[in-house]
Amino acid sequence: MLKKLVEFSIGETGLIKKVEGEGRLRRRLFDMGVTPGATVYLRKKAPLGDPLEITIRGYELTLRKSEAELVILEVEDAK
């Protein structure tokens, strides 16, 4: 099932399928390692949902809600 990163619940894991957007914002996400094929784990959400803290490629990264809207993931089944 495909979901945007902003729709994830805390503790969910997914595989990035697509990064939307264009120009500087897309380039910035790619530079931070948010690329198709990477596994993402949602660690925390701020009380109002902005920002989100994720684990990707072995490090913690904080994304704005507007950035998380651009990341489409395949949700991994709970094991």
PQR file with spaces between the fields and no chain letter, atoms N, CA, C, O and H, PARSE charges and radii, in Angstrom:
ATOM       1  N    MET     1       0.838   -1.169    0.000 -0.4000 1.5000
ATOM       2  CA   MET     1       0.000    0.000    0.000 -0.0000 2.0000
ATOM       3  C    MET     1       0.895    1.248    0.000  0.5500 1.7000
ATOM       4  O    MET     1       1.834    1.333    0.791 -0.5500 1.4000
ATOM       5  N    LEU     2       0.615    2.198   -0.866 -0.4000 1.5000
ATOM       6  CA   LEU     2       1.389    3.428   -0.942 -0.0000 2.0000
ATOM       7  C    LEU     2       0.783    4.499   -0.040  0.5500 1.7000
ATOM       8  O    LEU     2      -0.436    4.663    0.025 -0.5500 1.4000
ATOM       9  H    LEU     2      -0.148    2.129   -1.509  0.4000 1.0000
ATOM      10  N    LYS     3       1.672    5.231    0.664 -0.4000 1.5000
ATOM      11  CA   LYS     3       1.262    6.306    1.554 -0.0000 2.0000
ATOM      12  C    LYS     3       2.293    7.420    1.488  0.5500 1.7000
ATOM      13  O    LYS     3       3.464    7.178    1.195 -0.5500 1.4000
ATOM      14  H    LYS     3       2.662    5.097    0.611  0.4000 1.0000
ATOM      15  N    LYS     4       1.852    8.635    1.760 -0.4000 1.5000
ATOM      16  CA   LYS     4       2.796    9.739    1.903 -0.0000 2.0000
ATOM      17  C    LYS     4       3.406    9.650    3.298  0.5500 1.7000
ATOM      18  O    LYS     4       2.762    9.180    4.237 -0.5500 1.4000
ATOM      19  H    LYS     4       0.901    8.831    1.998  0.4000 1.0000
ATOM      20  N    LEU     5       4.628   10.095    3.425 -0.4000 1.5000
ATOM      21  CA   LEU     5       5.316   10.050    4.715 -0.0000 2.0000
ATOM      22  C    LEU     5       4.537   10.806    5.784  0.5500 1.7000
ATOM      23  O    LEU     5       4.526   10.392    6.944 -0.5500 1.4000
ATOM      24  H    LEU     5       5.151   10.477    2.662  0.4000 1.0000
ATOM      25  N    VAL     6       3.905   11.875    5.425 -0.4000 1.5000
ATOM      26  CA   VAL     6       3.145   12.683    6.388 -0.0000 2.0000
ATOM      27  C    VAL     6       1.955   11.910    6.966  0.5500 1.7000
ATOM      28  O    VAL     6       1.460   12.260    8.037 -0.5500 1.4000
ATOM      29  H    VAL     6       3.914   12.211    4.483  0.4000 1.0000
ATOM      30  N    GLU     7       1.490   10.867    6.276 -0.4000 1.5000
ATOM      31  CA   GLU     7       0.352   10.054    6.716 -0.0000 2.0000
ATOM      32  C    GLU     7       0.767    8.889    7.617  0.5500 1.7000
ATOM      33  O    GLU     7      -0.092    8.202    8.171 -0.5500 1.4000
ATOM      34  H    GLU     7       1.892   10.582    5.406  0.4000 1.0000
ATOM      35  N    PHE     8       2.062    8.662    7.768 -0.4000 1.5000
ATOM      36  CA   PHE     8       2.560    7.550    8.589 -0.0000 2.0000
ATOM      37  C    PHE     8       2.222    7.767   10.051  0.5500 1.7000
ATOM      38  O    PHE     8       2.096    8.901   10.513 -0.5500 1.4000
ATOM      39  H    PHE     8       2.760    9.219    7.318  0.4000 1.0000
ATOM      40  N    SER     9       2.076    6.663   10.775 -0.4000 1.5000
ATOM      41  CA   SER     9       1.922    6.694   12.225 -0.0000 2.0000
ATOM      42  C    SER     9       3.289    6.437   12.841  0.5500 1.7000
ATOM      43  O    SER     9       4.162    5.851   12.201 -0.5500 1.4000
ATOM      44  H    SER     9       2.178    5.742   10.400  0.4000 1.0000
ATOM      45  N    ILE    10       3.474    6.867   14.062 -0.4000 1.5000
ATOM      46  CA   ILE    10       4.750    6.647   14.745 -0.0000 2.0000
ATOM      47  C    ILE    10       5.019    5.142   14.813  0.5500 1.7000
ATOM      48  O    ILE    10       4.148    4.356   15.187 -0.5500 1.4000
ATOM      49  H    ILE    10       2.765    7.343   14.582  0.4000 1.0000
ATOM      50  N    GLY    11       6.238    4.761   14.445 -0.4000 1.5000
ATOM      51  CA   GLY    11       6.637    3.352   14.471 -0.0000 2.0000
ATOM      52  C    GLY    11       6.492    2.643   13.133  0.5500 1.7000
ATOM      53  O    GLY    11       6.946    1.508   12.990 -0.5500 1.4000
ATOM      54  H    GLY    11       6.946    5.399   14.141  0.4000 1.0000
ATOM      55  N    GLU    12       5.874    3.282   12.155 -0.4000 1.5000
ATOM      56  CA   GLU    12       5.717    2.648   10.839 -0.0000 2.0000
ATOM      57  C    GLU    12       7.012    2.734   10.047  0.5500 1.7000
ATOM      58  O    GLU    12       7.791    3.676   10.197 -0.5500 1.4000
ATOM      59  H    GLU    12       5.505    4.205   12.271  0.4000 1.0000
ATOM      60  N    THR    13       7.225    1.745    9.210 -0.4000 1.5000
ATOM      61  CA   THR    13       8.398    1.674    8.345 -0.0000 2.0000
ATOM      62  C    THR    13       7.933    1.536    6.903  0.5500 1.7000
ATOM      63  O    THR    13       6.923    0.888    6.627 -0.5500 1.4000
ATOM      64  H    THR    13       6.593    0.980    9.088  0.4000 1.0000
ATOM      65  N    GLY    14       8.674    2.146    5.988 -0.4000 1.5000
ATOM      66  CA   GLY    14       8.322    2.039    4.582 -0.0000 2.0000
ATOM      67  C    GLY    14       9.531    2.204    3.680  0.5500 1.7000
ATOM      68  O    GLY    14      10.593    2.655    4.109 -0.5500 1.4000
ATOM      69  H    GLY    14       9.494    2.672    6.212  0.4000 1.0000
ATOM      70  N    LEU    15       9.349    1.833    2.434 -0.4000 1.5000
ATOM      71  CA   LEU    15      10.379    1.927    1.415 -0.0000 2.0000
ATOM      72  C    LEU    15       9.997    3.048    0.458  0.5500 1.7000
ATOM      73  O    LEU    15       8.897    3.049   -0.094 -0.5500 1.4000
ATOM      74  H    LEU    15       8.486    1.467    2.086  0.4000 1.0000
ATOM      75  N    ILE    16      10.904    4.004    0.259 -0.4000 1.5000
ATOM      76  CA   ILE    16      10.605    5.141   -0.618 -0.0000 2.0000
ATOM      77  C    ILE    16      10.448    4.657   -2.055  0.5500 1.7000
ATOM      78  O    ILE    16      11.335    3.998   -2.597 -0.5500 1.4000
ATOM      79  H    ILE    16      11.798    4.003    0.707  0.4000 1.0000
ATOM      80  N    LYS    17       9.317    4.989   -2.664 -0.4000 1.5000
ATOM      81  CA   LYS    17       9.044    4.635   -4.054 -0.0000 2.0000
ATOM      82  C    LYS    17       9.227    5.830   -4.974  0.5500 1.7000
ATOM      83  O    LYS    17       9.662    5.681   -6.116 -0.5500 1.4000
ATOM      84  H    LYS    17       8.597    5.524   -2.224  0.4000 1.0000
ATOM      85  N    LYS    18       8.890    7.038   -4.466 -0.4000 1.5000
ATOM      86  CA   LYS    18       8.927    8.224   -5.323 -0.0000 2.0000
ATOM      87  C    LYS    18       9.086    9.466   -4.462  0.5500 1.7000
ATOM      88  O    LYS    18       8.549    9.547   -3.357 -0.5500 1.4000
ATOM      89  H    LYS    18       8.537    7.159   -3.538  0.4000 1.0000
ATOM      90  N    VAL    19       9.831   10.434   -4.984 -0.4000 1.5000
ATOM      91  CA   VAL    19       9.948   11.743   -4.349 -0.0000 2.0000
ATOM      92  C    VAL    19       9.403   12.757   -5.336  0.5500 1.7000
ATOM      93  O    VAL    19       9.970   12.961   -6.409 -0.5500 1.4000
ATOM      94  H    VAL    19      10.267   10.368   -5.882  0.4000 1.0000
ATOM      95  N    GLU    20       8.287   13.399   -4.962 -0.4000 1.5000
ATOM      96  CA   GLU    20       7.653   14.376   -5.839 -0.0000 2.0000
ATOM      97  C    GLU    20       8.322   15.734   -5.656  0.5500 1.7000
ATOM      98  O    GLU    20       9.319   15.859   -4.945 -0.5500 1.4000
ATOM      99  H    GLU    20       7.827   13.234   -4.090  0.4000 1.0000
ATOM     100  N    GLY    21       7.766   16.737   -6.301 -0.4000 1.5000
ATOM     101  CA   GLY    21       8.326   18.079   -6.207 -0.0000 2.0000
ATOM     102  C    GLY    21       9.331   18.304   -7.311  0.5500 1.7000
ATOM     103  O    GLY    21       9.610   17.420   -8.121 -0.5500 1.4000
ATOM     104  H    GLY    21       6.956   16.636   -6.879  0.4000 1.0000
ATOM     105  N    GLU    22       9.871   19.517   -7.321 -0.4000 1.5000
ATOM     106  CA   GLU    22      10.850   19.834   -8.353 -0.0000 2.0000
ATOM     107  C    GLU    22      11.797   20.909   -7.853  0.5500 1.7000
ATOM     108  O    GLU    22      11.568   21.538   -6.820 -0.5500 1.4000
ATOM     109  H    GLU    22       9.645   20.235   -6.663  0.4000 1.0000
ATOM     110  N    GLY    23      12.846   21.100   -8.598 -0.4000 1.5000
ATOM     111  CA   GLY    23      13.793   22.160   -8.298 -0.0000 2.0000
ATOM     112  C    GLY    23      14.574   21.965   -7.014  0.5500 1.7000
ATOM     113  O    GLY    23      15.005   20.860   -6.682 -0.5500 1.4000
ATOM     114  H    GLY    23      13.032   20.589   -9.437  0.4000 1.0000
ATOM     115  N    ARG    24      14.745   23.080   -6.294 -0.4000 1.5000
ATOM     116  CA   ARG    24      15.596   23.108   -5.109 -0.0000 2.0000
ATOM     117  C    ARG    24      15.126   22.169   -4.001  0.5500 1.7000
ATOM     118  O    ARG    24      15.940   21.513   -3.351 -0.5500 1.4000
ATOM     119  H    ARG    24      14.394   23.977   -6.563  0.4000 1.0000
ATOM     120  N    LEU    25      13.816   22.105   -3.787 -0.4000 1.5000
ATOM     121  CA   LEU    25      13.288   21.275   -2.705 -0.0000 2.0000
ATOM     122  C    LEU    25      13.569   19.794   -2.962  0.5500 1.7000
ATOM     123  O    LEU    25      13.999   19.079   -2.057 -0.5500 1.4000
ATOM     124  H    LEU    25      13.154   22.638   -4.315  0.4000 1.0000
ATOM     125  N    ARG    26      13.331   19.341   -4.173 -0.4000 1.5000
ATOM     126  CA   ARG    26      13.603   17.937   -4.521 -0.0000 2.0000
ATOM     127  C    ARG    26      15.104   17.633   -4.392  0.5500 1.7000
ATOM     128  O    ARG    26      15.494   16.589   -3.869 -0.5500 1.4000
ATOM     129  H    ARG    26      12.981   19.923   -4.907  0.4000 1.0000
ATOM     130  N    ARG    27      15.921   18.550   -4.869 -0.4000 1.5000
ATOM     131  CA   ARG    27      17.381   18.388   -4.787 -0.0000 2.0000
ATOM     132  C    ARG    27      17.830   18.308   -3.321  0.5500 1.7000
ATOM     133  O    ARG    27      18.701   17.512   -2.970 -0.5500 1.4000
ATOM     134  H    ARG    27      15.604   19.399   -5.293  0.4000 1.0000
ATOM     135  N    ARG    28      17.221   19.146   -2.475 -0.4000 1.5000
ATOM     136  CA   ARG    28      17.555   19.154   -1.046 -0.0000 2.0000
ATOM     137  C    ARG    28      17.218   17.811   -0.398  0.5500 1.7000
ATOM     138  O    ARG    28      18.010   17.282    0.382 -0.5500 1.4000
ATOM     139  H    ARG    28      16.513   19.793   -2.760  0.4000 1.0000
ATOM     140  N    LEU    29      16.047   17.259   -0.719 -0.4000 1.5000
ATOM     141  CA   LEU    29      15.663   15.950   -0.189 -0.0000 2.0000
ATOM     142  C    LEU    29      16.651   14.876   -0.640  0.5500 1.7000
ATOM     143  O    LEU    29      17.085   14.048    0.162 -0.5500 1.4000
ATOM     144  H    LEU    29      15.404   17.689   -1.353  0.4000 1.0000
ATOM     145  N    PHE    30      17.002   14.894   -1.918 -0.4000 1.5000
ATOM     146  CA   PHE    30      17.957   13.914   -2.441 -0.0000 2.0000
ATOM     147  C    PHE    30      19.309   14.053   -1.735  0.5500 1.7000
ATOM     148  O    PHE    30      19.935   13.048   -1.398 -0.5500 1.4000
ATOM     149  H    PHE    30      16.650   15.566   -2.569  0.4000 1.0000
ATOM     150  N    ASP    31      19.760   15.283   -1.512 -0.4000 1.5000
ATOM     151  CA   ASP    31      21.042   15.519   -0.839 -0.0000 2.0000
ATOM     152  C    ASP    31      21.042   14.982    0.588  0.5500 1.7000
ATOM     153  O    ASP    31      22.089   14.589    1.101 -0.5500 1.4000
ATOM     154  H    ASP    31      19.251   16.100   -1.786  0.4000 1.0000
ATOM     155  N    MET    32      19.874   14.961    1.234 -0.4000 1.5000
ATOM     156  CA   MET    32      19.761   14.442    2.602 -0.0000 2.0000
ATOM     157  C    MET    32      19.594   12.927    2.626  0.5500 1.7000
ATOM     158  O    MET    32      19.480   12.343    3.704 -0.5500 1.4000
ATOM     159  H    MET    32      19.023   15.280    0.817  0.4000 1.0000
ATOM     160  N    GLY    33      19.578   12.278    1.462 -0.4000 1.5000
ATOM     161  CA   GLY    33      19.470   10.823    1.410 -0.0000 2.0000
ATOM     162  C    GLY    33      18.058   10.305    1.243  0.5500 1.7000
ATOM     163  O    GLY    33      17.828    9.097    1.303 -0.5500 1.4000
ATOM     164  H    GLY    33      19.671   12.753    0.587  0.4000 1.0000
ATOM     165  N    VAL    34      17.098   11.214    1.031 -0.4000 1.5000
ATOM     166  CA   VAL    34      15.703   10.810    0.827 -0.0000 2.0000
ATOM     167  C    VAL    34      15.548   10.492   -0.663  0.5500 1.7000
ATOM     168  O    VAL    34      15.140   11.338   -1.458 -0.5500 1.4000
ATOM     169  H    VAL    34      17.284   12.196    0.982  0.4000 1.0000
ATOM     170  N    THR    35      15.887    9.247   -1.015 -0.4000 1.5000
ATOM     171  CA   THR    35      15.866    8.822   -2.412 -0.0000 2.0000
ATOM     172  C    THR    35      15.102    7.512   -2.546  0.5500 1.7000
ATOM     173  O    THR    35      14.993    6.757   -1.580 -0.5500 1.4000
ATOM     174  H    THR    35      16.219    8.559   -0.369  0.4000 1.0000
ATOM     175  N    PRO    36      14.571    7.235   -3.738 -0.5600 1.5000
ATOM     176  CA   PRO    36      13.872    5.965   -3.946  0.2800 2.0000
ATOM     177  C    PRO    36      14.769    4.780   -3.577  0.5500 1.7000
ATOM     178  O    PRO    36      15.952    4.747   -3.913 -0.5500 1.4000
ATOM     179  N    GLY    37      14.173    3.805   -2.875 -0.4000 1.5000
ATOM     180  CA   GLY    37      14.899    2.617   -2.459 -0.0000 2.0000
ATOM     181  C    GLY    37      15.355    2.658   -1.012  0.5500 1.7000
ATOM     182  O    GLY    37      15.732    1.624   -0.459 -0.5500 1.4000
ATOM     183  H    GLY    37      13.211    3.832   -2.602  0.4000 1.0000
ATOM     184  N    ALA    38      15.330    3.831   -0.384 -0.4000 1.5000
ATOM     185  CA   ALA    38      15.761    3.946    1.015 -0.0000 2.0000
ATOM     186  C    ALA    38      14.613    3.541    1.949  0.5500 1.7000
ATOM     187  O    ALA    38      13.444    3.791    1.656 -0.5500 1.4000
ATOM     188  H    ALA    38      15.024    4.670   -0.833  0.4000 1.0000
ATOM     189  N    THR    39      14.963    2.919    3.069 -0.4000 1.5000
ATOM     190  CA   THR    39      13.985    2.532    4.079 -0.0000 2.0000
ATOM     191  C    THR    39      13.870    3.643    5.110  0.5500 1.7000
ATOM     192  O    THR    39      14.872    4.187    5.573 -0.5500 1.4000
ATOM     193  H    THR    39      15.913    2.716    3.307  0.4000 1.0000
ATOM     194  N    VAL    40      12.635    3.971    5.463 -0.4000 1.5000
ATOM     195  CA   VAL    40      12.362    5.061    6.407 -0.0000 2.0000
ATOM     196  C    VAL    40      11.554    4.523    7.584  0.5500 1.7000
ATOM     197  O    VAL    40      10.603    3.763    7.402 -0.5500 1.4000
ATOM     198  H    VAL    40      11.820    3.529    5.087  0.4000 1.0000
ATOM     199  N    TYR    41      11.943    4.926    8.791 -0.4000 1.5000
ATOM     200  CA   TYR    41      11.213    4.585   10.016 -0.0000 2.0000
ATOM     201  C    TYR    41      10.796    5.896   10.671  0.5500 1.7000
ATOM     202  O    TYR    41      11.644    6.743   10.951 -0.5500 1.4000
ATOM     203  H    TYR    41      12.715    5.544    8.939  0.4000 1.0000
ATOM     204  N    LEU    42       9.502    6.073   10.918 -0.4000 1.5000
ATOM     205  CA   LEU    42       9.015    7.298   11.557 -0.0000 2.0000
ATOM     206  C    LEU    42       9.179    7.170   13.064  0.5500 1.7000
ATOM     207  O    LEU    42       8.507    6.362   13.706 -0.5500 1.4000
ATOM     208  H    LEU    42       8.813    5.385   10.691  0.4000 1.0000
ATOM     209  N    ARG    43      10.083    7.978   13.626 -0.4000 1.5000
ATOM     210  CA   ARG    43      10.401    7.926   15.061 -0.0000 2.0000
ATOM     211  C    ARG    43       9.457    8.780   15.894  0.5500 1.7000
ATOM     212  O    ARG    43       8.908    8.306   16.888 -0.5500 1.4000
ATOM     213  H    ARG    43      10.628    8.634   13.104  0.4000 1.0000
ATOM     214  N    LYS    44       9.263   10.033   15.498 -0.4000 1.5000
ATOM     215  CA   LYS    44       8.472   10.968   16.298 -0.0000 2.0000
ATOM     216  C    LYS    44       7.746   11.966   15.409  0.5500 1.7000
ATOM     217  O    LYS    44       8.139   12.227   14.272 -0.5500 1.4000
ATOM     218  H    LYS    44       9.709   10.418   14.690  0.4000 1.0000
ATOM     219  N    LYS    45       6.669   12.516   15.971 -0.4000 1.5000
ATOM     220  CA   LYS    45       5.958   13.637   15.346 -0.0000 2.0000
ATOM     221  C    LYS    45       5.769   14.690   16.423  0.5500 1.7000
ATOM     222  O    LYS    45       5.467   14.358   17.569 -0.5500 1.4000
ATOM     223  H    LYS    45       6.350   12.304   16.894  0.4000 1.0000
ATOM     224  N    ALA    46       5.942   15.941   16.070 -0.4000 1.5000
ATOM     225  CA   ALA    46       5.667   17.029   17.010 -0.0000 2.0000
ATOM     226  C    ALA    46       4.161   17.055   17.293  0.5500 1.7000
ATOM     227  O    ALA    46       3.382   16.520   16.504 -0.5500 1.4000
ATOM     228  H    ALA    46       6.188   16.211   15.139  0.4000 1.0000
ATOM     229  N    PRO    47       3.743   17.662   18.395 -0.5600 1.5000
ATOM     230  CA   PRO    47       2.322   17.671   18.748  0.2800 2.0000
ATOM     231  C    PRO    47       1.376   18.129   17.634  0.5500 1.7000
ATOM     232  O    PRO    47       0.275   17.594   17.508 -0.5500 1.4000
ATOM     233  N    LEU    48       1.782   19.093   16.840 -0.4000 1.5000
ATOM     234  CA   LEU    48       0.921   19.549   15.746 -0.0000 2.0000
ATOM     235  C    LEU    48       1.280   18.883   14.416  0.5500 1.7000
ATOM     236  O    LEU    48       0.782   19.288   13.366 -0.5500 1.4000
ATOM     237  H    LEU    48       2.677   19.528   16.942  0.4000 1.0000
ATOM     238  N    GLY    49       2.145   17.860   14.459 -0.4000 1.5000
ATOM     239  CA   GLY    49       2.493   17.115   13.253 -0.0000 2.0000
ATOM     240  C    GLY    49       3.616   17.723   12.439  0.5500 1.7000
ATOM     241  O    GLY    49       3.922   17.233   11.352 -0.5500 1.4000
ATOM     242  H    GLY    49       2.550   17.531   15.312  0.4000 1.0000
ATOM     243  N    ASP    50       4.238   18.782   12.938 -0.4000 1.5000
ATOM     244  CA   ASP    50       5.299   19.443   12.186 -0.0000 2.0000
ATOM     245  C    ASP    50       6.376   19.896   13.155  0.5500 1.7000
ATOM     246  O    ASP    50       6.084   20.746   13.996 -0.5500 1.4000
ATOM     247  H    ASP    50       3.989   19.180   13.821  0.4000 1.0000
ATOM     248  N    PRO    51       7.591   19.394   13.098 -0.5600 1.5000
ATOM     249  CA   PRO    51       8.191   18.496   12.114  0.2800 2.0000
ATOM     250  C    PRO    51       8.052   17.020   12.485  0.5500 1.7000
ATOM     251  O    PRO    51       7.490   16.668   13.523 -0.5500 1.4000
ATOM     252  N    LEU    52       8.584   16.168   11.602 -0.4000 1.5000
ATOM     253  CA   LEU    52       8.610   14.722   11.806 -0.0000 2.0000
ATOM     254  C    LEU    52      10.063   14.300   11.925  0.5500 1.7000
ATOM     255  O    LEU    52      10.928   14.842   11.236 -0.5500 1.4000
ATOM     256  H    LEU    52       9.041   16.454   10.760  0.4000 1.0000
ATOM     257  N    GLU    53      10.338   13.338   12.789 -0.4000 1.5000
ATOM     258  CA   GLU    53      11.690   12.812   12.918 -0.0000 2.0000
ATOM     259  C    GLU    53      11.693   11.388   12.382  0.5500 1.7000
ATOM     260  O    GLU    53      10.914   10.541   12.821 -0.5500 1.4000
ATOM     261  H    GLU    53       9.636   12.897   13.348  0.4000 1.0000
ATOM     262  N    ILE    54      12.586   11.138   11.423 -0.4000 1.5000
ATOM     263  CA   ILE    54      12.680    9.821   10.798 -0.0000 2.0000
ATOM     264  C    ILE    54      14.085    9.266   10.959  0.5500 1.7000
ATOM     265  O    ILE    54      15.037   10.000   11.223 -0.5500 1.4000
ATOM     266  H    ILE    54      13.218   11.825   11.066  0.4000 1.0000
ATOM     267  N    THR    55      14.191    7.956   10.794 -0.4000 1.5000
ATOM     268  CA   THR    55      15.499    7.306   10.694 -0.0000 2.0000
ATOM     269  C    THR    55      15.614    6.821    9.257  0.5500 1.7000
ATOM     270  O    THR    55      14.753    6.092    8.764 -0.5500 1.4000
ATOM     271  H    THR    55      13.418    7.360   10.579  0.4000 1.0000
ATOM     272  N    ILE    56      16.686    7.233    8.591 -0.4000 1.5000
ATOM     273  CA   ILE    56      16.934    6.854    7.200 -0.0000 2.0000
ATOM     274  C    ILE    56      18.436    6.673    7.018  0.5500 1.7000
ATOM     275  O    ILE    56      19.228    7.513    7.444 -0.5500 1.4000
ATOM     276  H    ILE    56      17.385    7.825    8.991  0.4000 1.0000
ATOM     277  N    ARG    57      18.817    5.582    6.389 -0.4000 1.5000
ATOM     278  CA   ARG    57      20.228    5.287    6.110 -0.0000 2.0000
ATOM     279  C    ARG    57      21.113    5.341    7.362  0.5500 1.7000
ATOM     280  O    ARG    57      22.280    5.725    7.294 -0.5500 1.4000
ATOM     281  H    ARG    57      18.173    4.899    6.042  0.4000 1.0000
ATOM     282  N    GLY    58      20.533    4.950    8.509 -0.4000 1.5000
ATOM     283  CA   GLY    58      21.307    4.860    9.733 -0.0000 2.0000
ATOM     284  C    GLY    58      21.465    6.149   10.521  0.5500 1.7000
ATOM     285  O    GLY    58      22.225    6.180   11.488 -0.5500 1.4000
ATOM     286  H    GLY    58      19.584    4.639    8.564  0.4000 1.0000
ATOM     287  N    TYR    59      20.769    7.216   10.137 -0.4000 1.5000
ATOM     288  CA   TYR    59      20.849    8.450   10.916 -0.0000 2.0000
ATOM     289  C    TYR    59      19.462    9.063   11.078  0.5500 1.7000
ATOM     290  O    TYR    59      18.530    8.733   10.344 -0.5500 1.4000
ATOM     291  H    TYR    59      20.152    7.191    9.351  0.4000 1.0000
ATOM     292  N    GLU    60      19.346    9.963   12.055 -0.4000 1.5000
ATOM     293  CA   GLU    60      18.073   10.631   12.311 -0.0000 2.0000
ATOM     294  C    GLU    60      18.004   11.911   11.484  0.5500 1.7000
ATOM     295  O    GLU    60      18.991   12.632   11.342 -0.5500 1.4000
ATOM     296  H    GLU    60      20.103   10.231   12.651  0.4000 1.0000
ATOM     297  N    LEU    61      16.828   12.173   10.947 -0.4000 1.5000
ATOM     298  CA   LEU    61      16.611   13.340   10.103 -0.0000 2.0000
ATOM     299  C    LEU    61      15.262   13.942   10.467  0.5500 1.7000
ATOM     300  O    LEU    61      14.291   13.217   10.682 -0.5500 1.4000
ATOM     301  H    LEU    61      16.026   11.587   11.063  0.4000 1.0000
ATOM     302  N    THR    62      15.204   15.253   10.535 -0.4000 1.5000
ATOM     303  CA   THR    62      13.952   15.944   10.816 -0.0000 2.0000
ATOM     304  C    THR    62      13.483   16.630    9.539  0.5500 1.7000
ATOM     305  O    THR    62      14.236   17.364    8.900 -0.5500 1.4000
ATOM     306  H    THR    62      15.993   15.842   10.360  0.4000 1.0000
ATOM     307  N    LEU    63      12.220   16.379    9.176 -0.4000 1.5000
ATOM     308  CA   LEU    63      11.636   16.967    7.965 -0.0000 2.0000
ATOM     309  C    LEU    63      10.424   17.809    8.325  0.5500 1.7000
ATOM     310  O    LEU    63       9.689   17.492    9.260 -0.5500 1.4000
ATOM     311  H    LEU    63      11.608   15.782    9.695  0.4000 1.0000
ATOM     312  N    ARG    64      10.226   18.868    7.584 -0.4000 1.5000
ATOM     313  CA   ARG    64       9.007   19.657    7.709 -0.0000 2.0000
ATOM     314  C    ARG    64       7.854   18.867    7.120  0.5500 1.7000
ATOM     315  O    ARG    64       8.047   17.978    6.292 -0.5500 1.4000
ATOM     316  H    ARG    64      10.824   19.125    6.824  0.4000 1.0000
ATOM     317  N    LYS    65       6.660   19.205    7.559 -0.4000 1.5000
ATOM     318  CA   LYS    65       5.455   18.551    7.049 -0.0000 2.0000
ATOM     319  C    LYS    65       5.362   18.745    5.529  0.5500 1.7000
ATOM     320  O    LYS    65       4.986   17.819    4.810 -0.5500 1.4000
ATOM     321  H    LYS    65       6.503   19.928    8.232  0.4000 1.0000
ATOM     322  N    SER    66       5.700   19.933    5.043 -0.4000 1.5000
ATOM     323  CA   SER    66       5.637   20.220    3.607 -0.0000 2.0000
ATOM     324  C    SER    66       6.604   19.341    2.815  0.5500 1.7000
ATOM     325  O    SER    66       6.318   18.982    1.672 -0.5500 1.4000
ATOM     326  H    SER    66       6.005   20.685    5.627  0.4000 1.0000
ATOM     327  N    GLU    67       7.741   18.993    3.409 -0.4000 1.5000
ATOM     328  CA   GLU    67       8.704   18.102    2.747 -0.0000 2.0000
ATOM     329  C    GLU    67       8.204   16.658    2.784  0.5500 1.7000
ATOM     330  O    GLU    67       8.336   15.926    1.803 -0.5500 1.4000
ATOM     331  H    GLU    67       7.974   19.284    4.337  0.4000 1.0000
ATOM     332  N    ALA    68       7.635   16.256    3.910 -0.4000 1.5000
ATOM     333  CA   ALA    68       7.123   14.890    4.070 -0.0000 2.0000
ATOM     334  C    ALA    68       5.961   14.612    3.115  0.5500 1.7000
ATOM     335  O    ALA    68       5.728   13.461    2.744 -0.5500 1.4000
ATOM     336  H    ALA    68       7.528   16.851    4.706  0.4000 1.0000
ATOM     337  N    GLU    69       5.234   15.652    2.717 -0.4000 1.5000
ATOM     338  CA   GLU    69       4.126   15.509    1.754 -0.0000 2.0000
ATOM     339  C    GLU    69       4.621   15.006    0.402  0.5500 1.7000
ATOM     340  O    GLU    69       3.857   14.412   -0.358 -0.5500 1.4000
ATOM     341  H    GLU    69       5.423   16.587    3.019  0.4000 1.0000
ATOM     342  N    LEU    70       5.886   15.240    0.102 -0.4000 1.5000
ATOM     343  CA   LEU    70       6.440   14.911   -1.218 -0.0000 2.0000
ATOM     344  C    LEU    70       6.995   13.496   -1.323  0.5500 1.7000
ATOM     345  O    LEU    70       7.338   13.044   -2.415 -0.5500 1.4000
ATOM     346  H    LEU    70       6.507   15.723    0.719  0.4000 1.0000
ATOM     347  N    VAL    71       7.087   12.789   -0.189 -0.4000 1.5000
ATOM     348  CA   VAL    71       7.724   11.467   -0.174 -0.0000 2.0000
ATOM     349  C    VAL    71       6.644   10.382   -0.160  0.5500 1.7000
ATOM     350  O    VAL    71       5.845   10.306    0.773 -0.5500 1.4000
ATOM     351  H    VAL    71       6.808   13.156    0.699  0.4000 1.0000
ATOM     352  N    ILE    72       6.627    9.538   -1.212 -0.4000 1.5000
ATOM     353  CA   ILE    72       5.671    8.444   -1.345 -0.0000 2.0000
ATOM     354  C    ILE    72       6.401    7.135   -1.002  0.5500 1.7000
ATOM     355  O    ILE    72       7.460    6.833   -1.552 -0.5500 1.4000
ATOM     356  H    ILE    72       7.277    9.601   -1.970  0.4000 1.0000
ATOM     357  N    LEU    73       5.799    6.365   -0.072 -0.4000 1.5000
ATOM     358  CA   LEU    73       6.433    5.129    0.373 -0.0000 2.0000
ATOM     359  C    LEU    73       5.510    3.949    0.253  0.5500 1.7000
ATOM     360  O    LEU    73       4.288    4.099    0.249 -0.5500 1.4000
ATOM     361  H    LEU    73       4.939    6.611    0.375  0.4000 1.0000
ATOM     362  N    GLU    74       6.094    2.769    0.153 -0.4000 1.5000
ATOM     363  CA   GLU    74       5.388    1.501    0.233 -0.0000 2.0000
ATOM     364  C    GLU    74       5.490    1.056    1.681  0.5500 1.7000
ATOM     365  O    GLU    74       6.594    0.854    2.188 -0.5500 1.4000
ATOM     366  H    GLU    74       7.086    2.647    0.156  0.4000 1.0000
ATOM     367  N    VAL    75       4.365    0.901    2.352 -0.4000 1.5000
ATOM     368  CA   VAL    75       4.353    0.528    3.763 -0.0000 2.0000
ATOM     369  C    VAL    75       4.780   -0.925    3.905  0.5500 1.7000
ATOM     370  O    VAL    75       4.274   -1.805    3.209 -0.5500 1.4000
ATOM     371  H    VAL    75       3.469    1.065    1.941  0.4000 1.0000
ATOM     372  N    GLU    76       5.732   -1.167    4.828 -0.4000 1.5000
ATOM     373  CA   GLU    76       6.173   -2.521    5.084 -0.0000 2.0000
ATOM     374  C    GLU    76       5.231   -3.172    6.084  0.5500 1.7000
ATOM     375  O    GLU    76       4.789   -2.531    7.038 -0.5500 1.4000
ATOM     376  H    GLU    76       6.144   -0.452    5.393  0.4000 1.0000
ATOM     377  N    ASP    77       4.926   -4.436    5.869 -0.4000 1.5000
ATOM     378  CA   ASP    77       4.046   -5.168    6.775 -0.0000 2.0000
ATOM     379  C    ASP    77       4.704   -5.328    8.136  0.5500 1.7000
ATOM     380  O    ASP    77       5.912   -5.540    8.238 -0.5500 1.4000
ATOM     381  H    ASP    77       5.285   -4.958    5.095  0.4000 1.0000
ATOM     382  N    ALA    78       3.897   -5.224    9.170 -0.4000 1.5000
ATOM     383  CA   ALA    78       4.398   -5.438   10.533 -0.0000 2.0000
ATOM     384  C    ALA    78       4.801   -6.899   10.686  0.5500 1.7000
ATOM     385  O    ALA    78       4.092   -7.798   10.235 -0.5500 1.4000
ATOM     386  H    ALA    78       2.915   -5.052    9.087  0.4000 1.0000
ATOM     387  N    LYS    79       5.936   -7.124   11.319 -0.4000 1.5000
ATOM     388  CA   LYS    79       6.439   -8.503   11.452 -0.0000 2.0000
ATOM     389  C    LYS    79       6.238   -9.021   12.836  0.5500 1.7000
ATOM     390  O    LYS    79       6.601  -10.161   13.127 -0.5500 1.4000
ATOM     391  H    LYS    79       6.512   -6.393   11.684  0.4000 1.0000
